[in-house]
């Protein structure tokens, strides 16, 4: 195969190097920035599906939340909050489970 430089030096394909439509998207801009209103979708059970096969029938072991993390990112102002909020959310869930367990044991 020809190297990339040879292809771009060819007159027929020289416009590809200058045309922004063919440039690779920057890593920074690939993910869609979302704000704090939608941060629940990263840890909420309603948004989490477990896949066993991909669209071609091959076995896989991943969840839809991994796809969400691949395509979406919290905005910079909310990203620091999301980590602490997710920890707080897990702590609140544990407290609710403990309180529920104590209530059932008493009755």
Residue pairs with C-beta under 8 A, 6 or more apart in sequence:
7 13
8 14
8 16
8 17
16 22
31 70
31 71
31 72
31 73
32 71
32 72
32 73
33 72
33 73
33 74
33 75
33 76
34 72
34 73
34 74
34 75
35 74
35 75
35 78
36 74
36 75
36 78
36 81
36 82
38 72
39 74
39 78
39 81
39 82
39 85
39 86
40 47
41 47
41 65
41 68
41 72
42 65
42 68
42 69
42 82
42 86
43 65
43 86
43 89
47 64
47 65
47 68
48 63
48 64
48 65
49 63
49 64
50 63
50 64
51 60
51 61
51 62
51 63
51 64
52 59
52 60
52 61
53 59
53 60
54 60
73 79
74 82
